[in-house]
Amino acid sequence: QSSLTNSDIIFVKLHAPWEVLGKYAELMNVRMPFRRKIYYLHRRYKFMNRIEKQISRFRGWLPRKPMKLDKETLPDLEENDCYTAPFSQQRIHHFIIHNKDTFFNNATRSRIVHHILQRVKYEEGKNKIGLNRLLSNGSYEAAFPLHEGSYRSKNSIRTHGAENHRHLLYECWASWGVWYKYQPLDLVRRYFGEKIGLYFAWLGWYTGMLFPAAFIGLFVFLYGVTTLNHCQVSKEVCQATDIIMCPICDKYCPFMRLSDSCVYAKVTHLFDNGATVFFAVFMAVWATVFLEFWKRRRAVIAYDWDLIDWEEEEEEIRPQFEAKYSKKERMNPISGKPEPYQAFADKCSRLIVSASGIFFMICVVIAAVFGIVIYRVVTVSTFAAFKWALIRNNSQVATTGTAVCINFCIIMLLNVLYEKVALFLTNLEQPRTESEWENSFTLKMFLFQFVNLNSSTFYIAFFLGRFTGHPGAYLRLINRWRLEECHPSGCLIDLCMQMGIIMVLKQTWNNFMELGYPLIQNWWTRRKLRQEYGTQRKTSFPQWEKDYNLQPMNAYGLFDEYLEMILQFGFTTIFVAAFPLAPLLALLNNIIEIRLDAYKFVTQWRRPLASRAKDIGIWYGILEGIGILSVITNAFVIAVTSDFIPRLVYAYKYGPCAGQGEAGQKCMVGYVNASLSVFLVSDFENRSEPTSNGSEFSGSPLKYCRYRDYRDPPHSPVPYGYTLQFWHVLAARLAFIIVFEHLVFCIKHLISYLIPDLPKDLRDRMRREKYLIQEMMYEAELERLQKERKERKKNGKSYHNEWP
């Protein structure tokens, strides 16, 4: 049928009759319901059952749970309350068939039709098979299953019910008014298939698990707020009007009082306080618990959705692989048919070239970070000589803020380049099947974007201010630019700014691109249709015309959705010791993300092909890798970036409570003075000597200034050599890293060992179900044979058949 808006476009509508559906459902081993489930209760649970009945009566007096969906609005998802078995036409009488038109739901029907189209030979020739080849060579522009009508209705769903499953999904899932309710995952699975259903199940589970992490992170932040007035370190910084700090850049940066950084010292305490170490350990354990319990949750979903015994079909070879290696063939050990073969030497050479490309792109990221470092070094001097007092007095914060914004723009630009490079390198490798291609592309894109997103954060956390030298002997880039120093209150405030700004900006940008861009494109399409055909004509368009005017799903499937969440998971765990509010920001974003993705799938995108999957694929391994990396990075953040270890060493070894085994706030008296070294102003290099002599502080030129380090005074036998306290702090830092990592890894492995992947009750249910299915099959077969025997006796016929 020709399109109403463009006569050059012709729609080919496909429909599969019952006979075809039954035949291919049997070939594809599609599991269908055949008997309602019998829930078995052991005697030892009867007492618990009585208690649960009493509790349910008590709950009846309480208000209804607001997060639960109304059961009246949801359809009866019958297959979830029935035992299922692979469909068989010979045993069709075993299955529950009320209506042949609705026995196979739309997702199953579209999957069967797609299975047929992928194996139909459309032209004489060796490789002229399948719909994908027709789409790739341009014979067809698109192929998609239809949505079930409109997602809007003039009538209320409460009074008139849902008009179709799409309308029901919009009202109960994609509408912003139900943001606080649970997701109807069974309905999502029925409409979009198991693969998309598993993504939303994982996203919902991740969001739910963020609640305790966000609560503890907020508690750590509030603990810093409540203890701010009792913090001895910030008090000493704010009262240090007589301590003059050395300039933080060459020439234009002036001397400054330590008390000028009072605000930054207080802000640093909000994130770097006594609860930070506890929170870092908690988040490392949380990541393990999240993954372990997700495995259990996935097992329950796989059982409910009949994915336990499902195995992926033997995948077809990619057309590009066939075209490249069609001349060389070997027998497939599974199918026994000849197929194209890639030589081992050819495969290795392509992998080496691909790995070289990955290494080159990582070098590009490092070069971009190096450019940001040079920008920070140059700009801090420029801002220090700025005319505006606000920027001049806060030159380091202004430098950090602008550097983060520029870094974000570079990240977004490089992401576009990385996608093209990853696509080129993946195609260069010539993966054999689509799943191999998808896994290879996923790994490259994640690696590129992870390095791109976190490289600057790693620089600030572990390199900023660590290799600057000391006044009079600064280390320089290309013997020209002096490396940037940390603020007198430490580098943690820079790390917090980097994480906060990048996280907020990236999530905002992603949400706009996910929903805003398709909305604008669909609005523009509807506007053109209204101008050409009027409002009345547009409403009379058939469903295939309306769906064609929607945006197609991403060519990479759920890749962008998973990648966004995995990168967010990295931000939430890797540097969480420096930014405890990261889980809270992630939680707020994910609450919006779930409804935003649901709205996009239901209203803005064409209906994707329903496909099956048992788990989230390669992403689970990436999540485990991030969990391991987070333990290491948080150990280094606490030991190296924060002042937790220097404060601890001072309290137990050098403070007023030295040797007493105490570490309270009274033990921190004098810590600020002990953490600062003395520098003789006359020892400045010519290119580092500031333009002002510091006479504005005491009326005469300054002789000495202070800087953050543990070094001997200028008149000691070894001027500016490391003190004993420096070596004590360094040893304590290394010891903390080793103890923290081993302790947390032991806890993680212990949790992994104690939490089984399969819940015990689910294991018992699966065993009992197998037993009952066998019994039911025997009973049904016996019943059929008895009926046949009675009919033969009735007709006067007698046969001597052996018992089958």
N, C-alpha and C positions, 0 to 999 in steps of 0.2 A: 504494500500500500504506500502510495506517494505521500510525502510530508505535506502538511497544509501550509507550511511557511516557506519551504524550499522544494521545488519540484525535482531538483537534482538528487534529492535524498529519498531513498526508498527503504521502507521498513519491512523486514521479513519476520513475521510472527510465527513462533514455533509452539506446538502443543503436543504433549505426549499422551496417548490414550492409555487406559488401564493395562492392556496387554503388554505394551512396551515397558511401562513402569514396573510391572511385576517381573518381567523377564530380566531387566537389568538390575533391579533391586536384589534379585537372587544372585546374579553374577557378582555384584559389588558387595555382597554380604551385609546389606543394610539391615540393622537390627530393628525390629518392630514389636510393639506390645502384644502379648498373647494371653496373659492371665494377671489379674490384680494381685498385688503383693499381700502376703499374709505376714503380719508383724508378729514375731515370736518373742514371748516374754518368759524368761527363765524364772523358776520358783524363787530363787534368792533375790529377785528384784521386786517381788510382790509388795514387800514392806515399803520399799522406796516408791513404788507406784501409788500406794495409799498416801504417802506424804506429799507426793506431787499433786494428787487430787485435792488435798487440803490446801496446798499452796495456790493451785489454780482457782479454787473457790475464793480465797482471800484476794487474789488478783482481780477477780470479777468486780470487787468493790472499788478498785483503784481506777484512775483514768486510763483510757486506752493508750497503748504505746504509740507515741507520735511518729516514730521512725518506721513503723510497719506500714506496708501498703494495704489498702482496703481489698480484702479477698473478693468482695462482690464485684469489683471492677476488673479483676484479673480472670481470664478464661480458665477453664478446667484443663490444666496441663496433664492430660491423662497418662502420657507415656512415663511420667515420673513416678506414678503410683502403680506401675505394672511391671511384671517381669518381661524381659525382651529376649528375643532369639533371632538369629539370621532368618530373613524372610525366605520362604520356600513355597512355590506354587503347588507342590504335591501335598504339603501340609497346610494349605491355606485355611482349612477349617479350624486350625488351632488358634488362629489370630483373631483379635477383637476387631471386626470390621463392621462399623455401623453405617458408613457411607464410603463407597469406593472413591468418590471425588475428593474426600477430605482425609482418607486413610494416610496417604503420603502428604506431609505438610509442604508448603511452598519451597522451603529451603531444600528439602530432600528432592523434590521434583526438579528444581533448577540444577541441583548437583548431578542428578541422573542424566538430564538433557545435556549438560556440559560434558559429562563422561562420554556420551554417544558422539557428540560433535568433535571431540578430540580424537576420535578413532575412525572417523568417516573418511574414505578416500574420495577426494573431490576432483581428481584428474589422474590420467594414466602417468605413471612414473614411479620412481623408487621412493621418494620422500614427499609425495604429494598427499599428505595426510594431516588432518587436524585443523581446527578452527584457528589456533594460534598462528599458523603459517599464513592463513588468509588475512589475518589482522596485520601481521608484520609486513606482508607484501602489498598492503593497501587495497586488497579486494573488498574488504569491509572496513568501515570506519570505526565501528564500536560494536560490542556485544555485551548485553547486560540483562539480568532478570528485572522484571517490572516491580515497582512498588505496589502495595495493595491499596490503591486509591489515594485520596487526599489525607493529609495528616490533620486537617482542620475540619470542624463540623459546626453547623449553626446550632445544633442541639447540645445540651449539657450531657457529659458522659455519665453523670450520676442519675439522671432521669431517663435518658434514652439508651444508655449503654454505648459501647464503642462501635463505630461503623466498620472498622477493620483493625488488624493488628498494628498497622502503622499509626493510626489514630490513637490506639491504646498506648503504644510506646511513647508517643509525643506527650500525652496527658500524664502518664505515670512515671516517666523517665527523663524525657528531654525538656520538659517544661521547667523554667527557673523556679516556679512556685513549689516544687517538690525537692529542692536541693538538700533538705535534711533527711529525706527518706532513703530506705534501702533500695538497691537497684533490683528490678525484676529480671534477674539473670537468666531464668528459664525462658522467659519470653524473648529476651535478646538472642539467646541461642537458637530458638525456634525461627526467628525472623532473619538473623544475619549469619547463623552457623556457629559451630563450636570455636573456631579460631578467633573470631571477634568477641564471642562470649567470654573466652578465657582471658583476653586482654582486659576487658572491663572487670572481670572477677579479680584479676591481679591488681589492677589499679584501685579497685575498691578496698582490697585487702591491705595494700600499701598505705592508702589514705587512713584506714582505720588504725593501723599500727603506728601511724605518726602521732596519734593523740597522746599516748604516754610520753613519747619523746618530746613533743612540743610542750607538754605540761612540765616535765622536768627541766627543760631548757628555760622556760619562762620562770620557773622557781629559782634557777641559778642566777638569772638576771635580776629578779626581785631580791634575792639574797644579797647581791652586790649593792642594790639600791638601799636596802635597810641597814647594811653594815658600812655604808659609805662614810658616815660621820664618825665611825669608830676606827677607821683604817689609819694606822699610824703612819704609813708610807705617804699617802696622799696629804695627811696633815703636815708632815715635815716638808713636802714639796711646796704646799701653799704658804707655809710660814718661812720659807727659805729666801727672804728678801736680801740677805747679805751674801748669798752664794751667786757668783757671776759665772755664767756658762760661756765657753768658747764659741765663736761663730760656727754655724753649721755649713757654710759655703765660703768660697773665696771672695775676698775684698768687700762685696756689697752687703753681706750678712753682718749685722751688728752683734756686739756682745749683748747678752740678755740675762735677766734675772731668772733663776730657777723657778721662782714663784709665778712667773708669767705663764708657765705651763701647768698651772693649777687645774684648769678645766680638763686638760687632756689626761692628767693623772687621775682625776675622778672618773672620767669616762672609761679609762683603762681598767679601773677597779671593777666596773660593772661587768666586765667580761673575764677579767683575770683575777679571780678571788679564790678563797679556800675550797669552793664547791666545784671548781673547774676540773680538777683531776677526777673527782667522783663522776662528773658528767661524761668525761672522755671514756672512762671504763664502762659506764652505763651504755653509751652509744655503741661501743664495740660489741658488747653483749647483745644489745638491741638488734644490731644488724644480723647477728647469728640467729637469734630467736625469730626474727622476721622471716629469714630464709627457711629455717627448719619448719616453722608452723605453716609457711606457704606450701611446702611439700605435702604436709598433711591435708591442707585445704584443697590443694590440687587433686589429691587422691580421692577426696570425697566428691569433688565435682566430676572427676573422670568416671567414678562409679555411677553417679546420678545421670550422667550424660552418655553412658554406655561406651566409654573410651578405654576401659581397662584392657580389654582383649583386642582393641582395634590396632591394626598394623597398617602403616602407610603402604600404598600400592607401589609396585615397581614403577619408578618415575620414567617418563619419556626423556629421551636424549634431546638436548637443546638443538634447534635447527642450525644455529651457528657452529656448534660442535660437529654436527653431521656434515655441513658444507665444507668445513676445514679438513676433516679427517675421513672423508668418505672413501678415499682410495685404499686405505689400510683398514682391514677388518679382522675381528676375532670373534669366537663364539661366546655369547653371554652365558655364564655358568648357571644362571637362574632360569632364563627362558629357553636356552638352547638355540637361540637364533643369532645369526651374524650381526655384528654392530660395529660402528666406527671405533677405532682404537688410537689412543694417543701414546706415543712412545715415551718411555721413562726419561730419556735424555732431553726430549723436547719439553716435557713437563717441568723438569728441574730448571732448565734454562729460563723458561718463562717465569717461574717462581722467583729466581734470582733477580731478574729484571724488575719484577714487581716489588720485591723487598727493597731493592735499590731506590725505586721511586718513592716508597714509603719513607725511607731514611732521608731522602732529599727533601720531602715535604716537612718532615720534622725539623730539619735544619732551617727551612724557611720560617717555621714558627719561632725557633730560637733566635733567628735574625730579627724577627719582628719584636721579640722581647728585648733584644739588645738595643733596638731603636727606641723603645719605650724607656729603657734605662738612660740612654743618652739624653732623651727629652727631659727626664726628671732631673738629671744633673745640671743641664743647661738652664732649665726653667726656674729652678729654685733660686738661682742668682738673679735672674731677671725679675721675678716677683719680689725679691728682697729689695730691689731698687725701684719698685713701682711707686707711682705718685699717690695712689689711693692708700690711705693708712690701713684700711681694713685688710687689703690684700698684702700690704707690706708686713704687717704684724702677724699675719697667718700664712706666710709664704709656703711653708711646708705642707699645710693642709690643702692650700689651693693647688699646689703642684700635684699632690696625690689625687685630688678630685678630678682635675683635668686629665691626668694621665690615665685614670680608670675609664673615663668617658671615651678618650681616644682609643684605648685598648679595646673597649667594647665595639667600637666601629670597625677596628681592624679584625676583630674576631668574626663579626658578621660578614665582612667582605671575604675573608679567607674561607669561611664556610662554603660560600658559593664556589670558590675555586676548588676546594677539597672534594666537593661532590663530583665535579667533572673529572678530577684526577682519579678518584676512587673508581668511578665508572670505567674510565679508560684502562686502569690497571687490572680491574676485575675481568673485563672483556679480553685483555691481553693474555690472562692466564688460561682462557678457554675452559671454564668449568664444564663438566659433563652434563649435569642436570640442573634444574632450576633451584633446587634446595642448596646444592653446592655453590651455585652462583650467589644466592641470597646470603648464605653464611659468610662467604668471602667478602662480599660487599659490606655486610654489616660490620665485620671485624675491622675493616679499613676505615669506614666512616666513623666508627666509635673511637678508634685510636687517634685519627686526625682531630676530631672535634674535642676529645678529652684533653689531648695535649694543647690544643689551641685555647681551650677555655681555662685550663688550670696552670699553664706555664708561668704567666705573670704572678699568679697567686703563690706558686712555689718559690719564685724569685723573692717576693716580699717576705714570705715566711722564713726562708732559710738562708738567703744571701744578702738581703738588704741590711746594711750597717755591720755586717760580720767581717768584711775584709777591707776596711777603710784605712787601716793604719792608725796613727795618732797625730795630734797637732805637731807640726814641725816635720813630719815624715809621712804625709798622706800617700796612699796608693792611688794611681791615676790610670784612666783609660787612655791608651795610646800616648802616655806621658803628657796628657793635656788636661783631661777632665777629671776632677776630683770625684771619687765615688761618693754616692749619697749616704749620709748618716741617718740614723734613727732619731726621732724626736727625743728630747730629754726624758720624756715619760715612757720611752720604749717604742718598739716597732709594731706592737700588737694593734694599736689604733689604726695603722696603715692597712694591716691585714683585715681588720673588721670593715673598714671602708671599702676595700677591694671586693670582699665577698658580698657585702650588703648591696652595693650599687650594681655589680654584675648580675647578682641573683634576681634583683627586682627588675632591671632593664630587660634581661633575657626572657624572663617569664612573661613580661608585658608584651614584648615583641612576638614571642611564640604564639601567645593567645590571639594577638591581632592577625597574624598570618594564617592561623588555623581557621578562624571564624570570619574575621573582617574581610579578608581577600575573597573567599567564596561568596560571601554576602554581597559584596560590591559587584562581582562578576554576574551573579544571578539577578541582582537588581537591574543591572544594565541590560541583560537579555530580556527581562520582563518589560522593561521600559520600551525597548525597540518593538516588541510584539504588540504592546498597547498602542503605540503610535501607528503601526502598520495595519492592525486588524481590529483595534478597539477592545474594550473590556469584555463585552458580551461574547465576542468570538473566541477570546483567549480562554474563557472559562469552559468552552465547549470542546477544547482540544482533547484528544484521546490520551490515555495514560502514557503510552509510549512516547508521544510527542512531548508531554510535560517532563518525563524523565530524561529524554534526550537533551533538553535545555538545561538540566542540572549539570553540576561539575562532576567529572569522573573521579573516582577514588585515586589516591596517589599511586603512581606506577609501581612504587616499591611496597605497596600494601600498608601494613601497620608499622613500617620501619620508623617513620618520623615520630609517631606517637610513643613508641617504645624508647627511641633514642632520647627524646626530651625528658622522659621520666627517669631514665638511667643516669643521664648527666645530672639531673636534680638530686638523685640518690647519692651521687658522688659528692656534690656540694654539701649535702646534709650530713654526711658521715666523715669525709676526709679531713676537713679543717674545722670540725664542729667544736673543738676545744677552744678555738679563737672566736667563734661566733655562735653562742648557744641559742640564738634566736632563729637559726637556719631551719630547724624542724618546724617551728611555728609558721614561718613564711611558706615553707613547702606545703604544710597542711592547708593553709588558706588558699594557696594556688590550686591544690588538687581538688578541693571542694568545688571550685569553679571549673576546673579542667574536666571533671567527670560529666557535668551537665553540658559543658561546651562541646565536648566530643560527641555526646549523645545527640545534641541538637544538630550537629554537623552531619552525622550519619543518617538521621531521620529526615531532615528537611533540606539540606544543601547538597548532598551527594547522591549520585545514582546508587541504586541498591547494589552492593558488591556481591560477587558470587559466594554463596555459602560454601565454606570449606572446613574440613576437620583438622584438628590438631590435638595432641595429648598434653602438651605443655607449652611454655613460652619459648622453647627452643634455645638458641645460643645465648640468649639474654641472661639465662640463669647462671651460666658459667661466668659471664661478665660481672654479674652482681656479686658472686663469690669472690672474684678477684678484687673488686672494689672494697669489699669487707675486709680482706687481708691487708690491702694497702692503707685503709683507714687506721688500722691499729698502729702501723709504723709511722704514718704522718702525724697522728695525734701525740704519739710518744715524743717525736721531735719537736712538735709545736710547744708542748708543755715544758720540755727540757731546754730547748734552744731559744724559741721566740718569746715565751713569757718569762717573767721574773720569779716564777715559783721556786725554782731550785736555788738561785742566789739568796732569796729571802730565807729559805729553809737552812742553808749553810750558815748564814749570818746568825739566825736565831739559836742554833745548836752549838756553834763554834766560836763566834766572835761577839755576839750581843751580850746584853746584861744578864741573860739567863744561860750563858755558855756553861756546859757541864751539868746543868740541872735537869735536863730532859724535858724542858718546857718549850713551847713555841707559840705563845699567845701574842696579843698585840703589844703587851708591855715589853716583850722580848725584842721587838723591832725598833726600839728607840735607838736613834743614831744610824739606822740602816742607810738612809739616803746619803749621808756624809761619807759612810764607809764604801759606798758603791761608786763614788766619784774620785777621779784622780786629779792631781794638780799639774798645771802647765805654766811654764815661764813664758810670758808674752813675747819677750825679746828673742825667743827661739823660733818664732814663726818664719816660714819661708817667705821670700819676697813676693811671690805670686799669691800667697795665702794671707798675707798681712791685711787686716781689715782697714778700711778708710778711716774709721773712728778709733780713738785711743781709749775709749771707755771712761773719759773724764766726767761724763754726765752722771755716773753712779756715785763717785766719792769726791769729785772736785779736782782730782789729780789723775794722771794716766795710770791705768791698771798695770800692775806688775804680774799678777797671776790670774788665771781663769781655770775653770773646772771642766771636765769632760767625762763621759760614761766609759769607764774601763777600770781594770785592776792593775795599775802600773805604779812603779816607784816614783817618788818626787824628783824634780830636776837636779837637786843637789846630792842625790844618793851616789854611792860608788858606781852603780850601773844606772845612769839616768833613763827613765822611762822603760825600765825592764819590768817583766811580769812579777807580781807579788805572789806570796804563798797562797793568798786567798784565791787568786785566779786559778791556780792548779787544783785547789780544793773544790772550787765550783765546777771546773771542767771534769774532774773525776766523779763528782756527784751527778753531773748531767749524764755521763756515759753509763754510770751504774743505774740511774733511773730508767734510761732507755732500755737497757737489758732486762731489768726486773719487770718493768711495765709490759714490755712485749711478751716475755715468757709467761707472766701471770695471766694476761688477757688471752693469749693463745691457748693456754691450758684450760681456762674457763670456757672458751669457745668450743674446743674439742670435747670437753666434758658435756656441754649442753647438746652438742651434735650427737654424742653417744647416747645420752639419756632420753632424747626425744626421738621416738621411732618415726620413720617416714609414713607408716600406715597406722592409723588409729586402731586400737584393739577391737572396738565395737564394729568398725568397718570391716576388719578382717573376718570377724565372726559372721557378719551379714553376708559377705561374699561367699564364704564356705557354705553357709546354709542355703543361699540362693542357688548355688550350683547343684546342691543335693535336691532341692525342691523342684528345680527345672527338670532334672532327670526323671523324678517321680511323676511330674505332671505330663511329661512327654510319653512315658510308659502308660499312664492312665488314659490319656487322650487316644493313643494308638489302640489300646485294648478296647476302649469304648467304640472306636470306629469299626474294629474287627467284629465286635459283638453285634453291632447294627447290621453289618453286611451279612453275618451269619443268619440273623433273624429274617432278613429280607429273602435270602436264598431258601430258607425253610418255608417261608410264606409262599414263595413262587414254586415250591415243590422241587427245587433243584438241590442236589447234594454233591459236594466236592470234597475230596480228601486232600487237603493242603497241609503241608507241614507248618508248624508254628514259626513265624518269621523270626 
